[in-house]
Amino acid sequence: MAIRKGGHFYSKNRSDLPRLLLLSLCCCLLCFSACRKDLIQAKQVVRVETHTKNRLNDILFVNDSLGFCVGGSRFYEADILRTIDGGATWQLYISNDAKKELFGLCIAPSAAIYCIGFEGNLLRSYDQGITWIHRQLRYEAYKAIAFQNATLAQCVGGISFYRGDAMVIDSNGNVLQHDSLGYELNDIKILPSGIGYRCGYGAIQYTNDHGASWHWARLNNDNFTALSITGPQSAFACGGEGSIAQTNDAGHTWNIRRNGNDITHKKYRLRDIFFLNNQEGYAVGEKGVVLYSDDAGRHWSELENFTKSNLQAIAQASNGALFVCGENGELWKILP
């Protein structure tokens, strides 16, 4: 029973307090137990030697043996790691021309390898990464590159909500078109069919004409950091606040699989996402988090932590091994 005194309510039954405390404690124990069940352990986790302490930002496997990983120091160094044994060992190449951090990797229809980074530095290789040709583009911060057809590529970047950039170049690095945007773009993916996506600060956009035109999706509650295409019309996106969304109609509509702004969810700051198919996928982010889902992103389990460094990218080699990279030159091989 409660009585009112001076505008306040007081309980006459003080025995309610211990019961409430006990109930709260039980709820906390149940939540903790549930969280523990969501921890999973990989079969094997091995740190791979990279010969650098600089941040690593992107990973690309070209075939069974050949792969690349790029990064560097923002103002002073461009690092390219190359493997010819499926990721078992990596060799470091430091560009004498770029001298700025690299962020994005892609393979052209011609099989040439392209990487792009800070202050518009573009590097390309026609001999599987043995030698690299440097080209200076516009002095802007570029995060990703994707070819829209055999001869043209689109580059995207920017700085949070201050500015964004979208640029079209030819295969030699000549700038053909540039658009200044009011929002940063972090990633871009375009399929040979012409369907593609790009994402960034409060933005996911889609194209069905090889990037000639871009359309807004109704999804803007996160800084979307990365994309993973899983089929002709299906893709996933992750965000810096921990949101994960999926489309099954070429980007016209997106379903929120995980709401990063939901206070009942654990807070993750995600940097990259990779789905093997429409059901099974991984996401990585700050403080060494690696997440796994086997139900199209509706539920996520956390791999037992093996590093405290921020993780920037994840990719899969042909033998099924996962590779994640991030700060302090860290590159890890994971056998799920």
C-alpha positions in Angstrom: 0.0 0.0 0.0 1.3 3.5 -0.8 0.3 6.8 0.9 1.0 10.3 -0.4 2.9 12.8 1.7 3.9 16.2 0.4 3.4 15.3 -3.2 5.5 12.0 -2.9 4.4 8.4 -2.6 5.8 6.2 0.1 5.4 2.4 0.5 4.2 1.1 3.8 5.3 -2.4 2.9 9.1 -2.3 3.0 9.3 -6.0 2.3 8.6 -5.2 -1.4 12.2 -3.8 -1.7 14.1 -7.1 -1.2 11.7 -8.8 -3.7 12.3 -6.2 -6.3 16.1 -6.4 -5.8 15.9 -10.2 -6.1 13.8 -10.0 -9.2 16.3 -7.5 -10.8 19.2 -9.8 -9.9 17.5 -12.8 -11.5 16.9 -10.8 -14.7 20.6 -9.8 -14.8 21.7 -13.4 -14.4 19.3 -14.5 -17.1 20.7 -11.8 -19.5 24.2 -12.7 -18.7 23.5 -16.4 -19.3 21.9 -15.7 -22.6 24.9 -13.5 -23.7 27.3 -16.3 -22.8 25.4 -18.7 -25.0 26.0 -16.4 -27.9 29.8 -16.7 -27.7 31.2 -19.2 -30.1 34.8 -20.5 -30.6 36.6 -20.8 -33.9 38.5 -24.0 -34.6 41.7 -22.1 -35.1 42.8 -18.4 -35.0 46.4 -17.6 -36.1 48.0 -14.2 -36.4 49.8 -13.8 -39.8 53.1 -11.8 -40.1 52.5 -8.6 -42.1 55.9 -6.8 -41.6 54.0 -3.6 -40.8 52.5 -1.8 -37.8 50.2 0.4 -40.0 46.5 0.0 -40.2 45.2 -2.5 -42.8 41.9 -1.7 -44.4 40.8 -4.1 -47.1 41.4 -7.7 -48.3 40.9 -9.3 -51.8 41.5 -12.9 -52.9 41.8 -13.2 -56.7 42.0 -17.0 -56.9 43.2 -20.0 -54.9 46.6 -18.7 -54.3 46.7 -14.9 -55.1 45.5 -12.3 -52.6 46.1 -8.7 -51.5 45.6 -6.6 -48.4 46.1 -2.8 -48.3 46.6 -0.1 -45.7 49.3 2.2 -44.6 49.8 5.4 -42.6 47.4 8.3 -43.4 49.9 10.9 -44.5 53.2 8.9 -44.9 53.0 5.4 -46.3 51.0 3.2 -48.7 51.2 -0.6 -47.9 50.3 -3.5 -50.1 50.5 -7.0 -48.8 50.6 -9.9 -51.4 50.2 -13.6 -50.9 50.8 -16.3 -53.5 50.1 -19.3 -51.3 46.4 -18.7 -50.3 47.2 -16.5 -47.3 49.8 -18.6 -45.5 52.5 -16.0 -46.0 52.4 -12.3 -47.1 55.0 -10.0 -48.6 55.0 -6.3 -48.0 55.3 -3.8 -50.8 55.6 -0.1 -49.9 54.8 2.3 -52.7 57.5 5.0 -53.3 55.0 7.1 -55.2 51.6 7.0 -53.4 52.9 7.6 -49.8 49.4 7.8 -48.4 47.1 5.2 -46.7 45.2 2.9 -49.1 41.6 1.9 -48.4 40.0 0.1 -51.3 40.8 -2.9 -53.6 39.1 -4.3 -56.6 39.8 -6.5 -59.7 39.0 -5.1 -63.1 37.4 -7.2 -65.9 40.8 -7.2 -67.5 42.1 -9.0 -64.4 44.2 -5.9 -63.4 44.3 -5.1 -59.7 43.4 -1.6 -58.5 43.7 0.0 -55.1 42.7 3.6 -54.1 43.3 5.7 -51.0 43.8 9.0 -49.3 44.3 12.1 -51.3 43.3 10.4 -54.5 46.2 8.0 -54.9 45.5 5.2 -57.3 47.8 2.2 -57.9 47.2 -0.5 -60.5 49.0 -3.7 -61.4 48.9 -5.7 -64.6 51.2 -8.5 -63.5 49.4 -9.9 -60.4 50.9 -7.4 -58.0 54.6 -7.7 -58.9 54.8 -4.1 -60.1 52.5 -1.2 -59.6 51.7 2.0 -61.6 50.8 5.1 -59.7 48.3 7.7 -60.8 47.4 10.9 -59.0 43.7 11.6 -59.0 41.8 14.4 -57.3 43.2 15.2 -53.9 40.3 13.7 -51.9 39.8 10.9 -49.5 38.7 7.8 -51.4 37.5 4.6 -49.7 36.4 2.2 -52.5 36.5 1.5 -56.2 34.4 -0.7 -58.5 34.3 -1.2 -62.2 31.0 -0.5 -63.9 32.1 -2.0 -67.2 35.3 -3.2 -69.0 36.8 0.3 -69.2 35.2 2.5 -66.5 35.4 2.5 -62.8 33.6 4.4 -60.0 35.4 5.7 -56.9 33.7 6.9 -53.7 34.9 8.6 -50.5 34.5 11.6 -48.3 34.8 12.7 -44.7 31.8 11.8 -42.5 29.0 14.4 -42.8 31.3 17.2 -44.0 31.6 16.1 -47.6 31.5 13.2 -50.0 32.9 12.4 -53.4 31.9 10.2 -56.3 34.1 10.0 -59.4 34.3 8.1 -62.7 37.7 7.2 -64.1 38.8 5.2 -67.1 41.1 2.2 -66.8 44.2 4.4 -67.0 43.1 6.7 -64.2 41.9 9.6 -66.2 39.1 11.4 -64.4 35.9 11.7 -66.6 33.3 12.8 -64.1 33.2 14.0 -60.5 30.3 14.8 -58.1 30.6 16.6 -54.8 28.2 15.3 -52.2 27.0 16.4 -48.8 27.7 13.0 -47.2 30.6 10.5 -47.1 30.4 7.3 -49.2 32.3 4.3 -47.8 31.7 1.4 -50.2 30.6 0.6 -53.7 29.8 -2.7 -55.4 28.6 -3.1 -59.1 27.7 -6.5 -60.7 28.3 -7.2 -64.4 24.5 -7.1 -64.9 24.5 -3.4 -64.0 22.9 -3.8 -60.6 24.9 -2.1 -57.9 25.0 -0.4 -54.5 26.9 2.3 -52.7 26.6 3.3 -49.0 27.8 5.9 -46.6 26.8 8.4 -44.0 23.1 8.0 -43.6 22.8 6.7 -47.2 22.3 3.6 -49.2 21.8 4.0 -52.9 21.2 1.5 -55.8 21.6 1.5 -59.5 20.4 -0.8 -62.3 22.3 0.9 -65.2 25.9 0.3 -64.3 26.1 3.4 -62.1 24.9 5.9 -64.8 22.2 6.9 -62.2 21.8 6.3 -58.5 18.6 6.1 -56.5 18.0 6.5 -52.8 16.8 3.7 -50.7 14.5 4.4 -47.7 17.2 3.6 -45.1 19.1 6.3 -43.3 19.5 5.4 -39.6 23.2 4.6 -39.6 26.6 5.5 -41.2 26.7 2.5 -43.5 30.3 1.3 -43.8 30.3 -1.8 -46.1 28.3 -4.0 -48.5 28.3 -7.7 -49.4 26.5 -8.9 -52.5 25.0 -12.4 -52.2 23.0 -12.8 -55.5 21.7 -11.2 -58.6 19.3 -9.0 -56.6 20.4 -9.6 -53.0 22.9 -7.8 -50.7 23.7 -6.9 -47.1 24.9 -3.7 -45.6 26.4 -3.0 -42.1 26.7 0.3 -40.2 29.0 2.0 -37.8 26.3 1.9 -35.1 25.8 -1.8 -35.5 22.8 -1.9 -37.9 22.6 -4.7 -40.5 20.2 -4.5 -43.5 19.3 -6.8 -46.4 17.7 -6.3 -49.8 16.3 -9.0 -52.0 15.0 -6.8 -54.8 18.1 -5.1 -56.1 18.1 -2.3 -53.5 14.6 -0.9 -53.8 13.6 -2.1 -50.3 15.8 -3.0 -47.3 14.9 -5.0 -44.3 16.6 -4.2 -41.0 18.0 -7.4 -39.7 19.7 -5.8 -36.7 18.9 -2.3 -35.4 22.0 -0.8 -34.1 20.0 2.0 -32.3 18.0 -0.5 -30.3 19.1 -0.1 -26.6 18.3 -3.7 -25.9 21.1 -4.8 -28.3 24.7 -4.9 -27.5 26.5 -1.9 -29.1 28.8 -2.8 -32.0 30.6 -0.4 -34.3 30.9 -2.4 -37.5 33.4 -1.8 -40.3 32.8 -4.7 -42.8 30.4 -7.4 -43.6 30.8 -10.6 -45.7 28.0 -13.1 -46.5 28.8 -16.5 -48.0 25.1 -16.8 -49.2 21.8 -15.4 -48.2 21.9 -17.1 -44.8 25.4 -17.4 -43.5 27.6 -14.4 -42.9 30.2 -12.5 -40.8 30.7 -8.9 -39.7 33.7 -7.3 -38.0 34.3 -4.0 -36.2 35.9 -2.1 -33.4 37.5 -3.7 -30.3 38.2 -6.9 -32.2 34.5 -8.0 -32.6 33.8 -10.8 -35.1 30.1 -11.7 -35.5 28.5 -14.7 -37.1 24.9 -15.3 -38.4 23.3 -18.4 -40.0 19.8 -17.0 -40.3 20.2 -14.1 -42.8 21.3 -11.7 -40.1 18.4 -12.0 -37.7 20.5 -13.3 -34.9 24.2 -12.9 -34.4 26.8 -14.8 -32.3 30.1 -13.3 -31.2 33.4 -15.2 -31.7 35.5 -15.3 -28.6 37.7 -12.3 -28.6 41.3 -12.8 -29.9 42.3 -9.2 -30.3 41.3 -5.8 -28.8 42.4 -3.9 -32.0 39.8 -2.4 -34.3 39.1 -4.7 -37.3 38.5 -3.1 -40.7 37.9 -5.9 -43.2 37.0 -9.6 -43.7 37.4 -11.9 -46.7 37.4 -15.6 -47.4 40.0 -17.6 -49.2 39.0 -20.4 -51.5 39.9 -23.1 -48.9 37.2 -21.6 -46.6 39.6 -19.8 -44.2 38.6 -16.3 -43.2 41.0 -13.4 -43.0 40.4 -10.3 -41.0 42.7 -7.2 -40.8 42.8 -4.0 -38.8 44.9 -1.7 -36.7 48.6 -2.2 -35.7 49.2 -4.3 -38.9 47.1 -7.1 -37.6 46.0 -9.8 -40.0 44.4 -13.0 -38.7 43.5 -16.3 -40.3 40.4 -17.9 -38.8 39.2 -21.5 -39.4 35.5 -21.3 -38.5 
